[in-house]
Each structure stands twice: as structure tokens, then as C-alpha cells.
Amino acid sequence: MIKAIIFDMDGTITRPYIDWKALRERIGAVPGRTIIEYIEGLSPAEAERANRILIETEMEACVHSELNEGGREMLAFLRERNIRTALVTNNHREGMQVVLERHGLCFDVALSRDHGVLKPSADLLHKALEALSLRPDEVLSIGDGHYDLEASAQAGVSFLYVTHGRPALDHQPAVASMVEALSWVKKQMQNAKCKIQNAK
């Protein structure tokens, strides 16, 4: 039985906004490393410039963010059933807070890259599990990118992939939208309930 769901923010709770390829080119980030890892390897002056570009781009996306259809309904459904929620994002803390306040969102746990090692590391997911006082097998992770998948796999947490109709990862289960994600979660909970009843 799912006791909590950990959500990615950018592209999962909120609609995709940042052109990551263009941002990486603007900063000069090489493939195969996160932008933060690349910035950490720069000289102080270069790192300051690159980080300023990153923060400005992220903040613009947060200020103009829109919720994915089905996102608010998903959170309301989980709240009604006392299913706990966590937000784990590679965005910075201030940007995350802007999104939460802009849309009036409330999670039991909300972690940004300022709270630990960003995804694809499992560090933030481990911290979310600890804060929720739950085991990996009691939690589902929902995200739209390979960093979300890798972090979830390392943490031992089941992962639901939101493709936005453009699947780039070979992973199942997968859904096209947060609307479909809500239907999928409802079905899983109903199946789990039936198994419990049949076992009695």
C-alpha cells in the first residue's frame, strides 16, 4: 500500500518551462554532468557568472510557473486519503518556495538542492524518506526525467514516469500526464485494497 508519494517539481508538478539544452549551451555545461557539477568545477569568477545565469533562469521559470493539469487534483486526492506527500527538486530553495506560494501548495516535506546532493543522487530521496519515517517500499516517486528515475532506483523507491507524450526513457510504468498519473495511482490503491480484503 502506498503511504506517501515523492514528487519532482519542474515538469511534474509544474509545466515544463526551461529549455535545458539552450541553458546548458549558454552556460557551457558539458554533457554527462549536471549543471551544478559543471559549475562547481569552474574558477570562482566563471562559477559566479554561470550560477547567476542558472538562478535567473530558474527564478523566471518559478515566477511564471503553471501547474500541470491534474497536479492539484492529485494532491487533493492524496490529502483526502491521508497519503503523505514530499517535493524533491533540483531547483534552489528560493525558487521552490516561489512555486509553493504562487500556487498555494503544501507538502509534508519539501526539499531543494540546498538541502543536500541533487538528483541523480539519491541523497534528497533518502532525506525525504527519513523525514516521512517510511521505508522505500512504502513510497512511490513521480517524475519526468532520467535524474528522477536514477535517484529513485538508487533509493529503492518505485518510480512512475510522466512522459508528456514524448517518452525519452525506457521505463514502465509510464503515463503521459499528471491526469493519467492520478488515474494510475487510484487504480493501484484500489488493487491494493482488494488484495487486503481478499486476504481476510
Residue, then its C-alpha position, 0 to 999 in steps of 0.5 A: m500500500i502506498k503511504a506517501i508519494i515523492f514528487d519532482m517539481d519542474g515538469t511534474i508538478t509544474r509545466p515544463y518551462i526551461d529549455w535545458k539544452a539552450l541553458r546548458e549551451r549558454i552556460g557551457a555545461v558539458p554533457g554527462r554532468t549536471i549543471i551544478e557539477y559543471i559549475e562547481g568545477l569552474s574558477p570562482a569568477e566563471a562559477e559566479r557568472a554561470n550560477r547567476i545565469l542558472i538562478e535567473t533562469e530558474m527564478e523566471a521559470c518559478v515566477h511564471s510557473e503553471l501547474n500541470e493539469g491534474g497536479r492539484e487534483m492529485l494532491a487533493f486526492l492524496r490529502e483526502r486519503n491521508i497519503r503523505t506527500a514530499l517535493v524533491t527538486n533540483n531547483h534552489r530553495e528560493g525558487m521552490q518556495v516561489v512555486l509553493e506560494r504562487h500556487g498555494l501548495c503544501f507538502d509534508v516535506a519539501l526539499s531543494r538542492d540546498h538541502g543536500v546532493l541533487k538528483p541523480s543522487a539519491d541523497l534528497l530521496h533518502k532525506a525525504l524518506e527519513a523525514l516521512s519515517l517510511r521505508p522505500d517500499e512504502v513510497l512511490s516517486i513521480g517524475d519526468g526525467h532520467y535524474d528522477l528515475e536514477a535517484s529513485a532506483q538508487a533509493g529503492v523507491s518505485f518510480l512512475y514516469v510522466t512522459h508528456g507524450r514524448p517518452a525519452l526513457d525506457h521505463q514502465p510504468a509510464v503515463a503521459s500526464m499528471v491526469e493519467a498519473l492520478s488515474w494510475v495511482k487510484k487504480q493501484m490503491q484500489n488493487a491494493k485494497c482488494k488484495i487486503q480484503n481478499a486476504k481476510 
